[in-house]
Every structure is written in structure tokens, then in C-alpha cells.
């Protein structure tokens, strides 16, 4: 079961991960978000798991994450 939290005030700190580290996340669910650092994904960006695409996408562009 997913856990949801409404953040009304504050800062969300995400650990930077490479494309390889993100790809190794076991059993990601739709909407899982990660902070990606890789030139193939425009440097630093947020990525989200998309069940429809069965893969990670770059939030800002909608493009698939690539190494």
C-alpha cells in the first residue's frame, strides 16, 4: 500500500542517483520520484516511474531516461 504525505511547508531533500542506481530500484510503482544526475537526462532532474511506459521518464520533458 502506498504512503502519501501532503507537504504544505518545507523542503524535500532527495539523494542524487545515477541512471543505473535508479534503474536498480526494486519494484517501482507508478509515480515513484527520484533525483537523477546524468548528462543523458539533461544533467540534474526529477524522474518519475510511469507504469504505462514501463520505465522512468524525465518529469520536465516526458522523455525516457537514458544513460
N, C-alpha and C positions, 0 to 999 in steps of 0.2 A: 504494500500500500504506500502510495506517495505521501510525503510530508510537505505541507505547504505552509509558508510563513509570509505574512504581509509585513513588509518593511516600510514603515511610514517615515522614519527618520534614521539616518545613519549612513555608513559606508560599507559596501560589500567588498571584501578583500578576497580575491581569487589567486591561487598559486599558479604562476605561469607554467604551462605544459607544452612539450613539443607535440607535433602531429603524431609521432609514434606513441607517446605516452597516452594521448587522448584516444588513439585507436585501440589501445590495450585495456581501456576501461571495460570491466566485465558487465555484460547485460545492461547497456544504457537504455533508458526509457525515453519516450517521446518528450522533448522539452528540456532534457538534461543540458545544462550550460557549462562551458569550460572556457578558460582564458588561454588562447593559443599564441605561441610565439614561433613564427616561421615565415620566411620570406615568400613561400608559396601561398600563404594566406594573408598577404598584404602586411607582413610584419607582425604586429600585435593586434589581436582582435578577439571578439567573443564568437564562439561557435556553439551551435545547438544541435542535438541529435534529432533527426527527422525520420520518424518511422516510415513515412510514405516513400522517402528516398532511400531508406535503409542505410543511412550514413550521416556523417557530420556535415553541417553546412555553415558557412560564414554568415553571421547574422546581418552584417551591414550590406552584403551583396547578394546573398542567397545562393552563392556558388558553392560547389562541393569543396571540401577541404582536401588539399593535396600537399604532398611533401615536396 
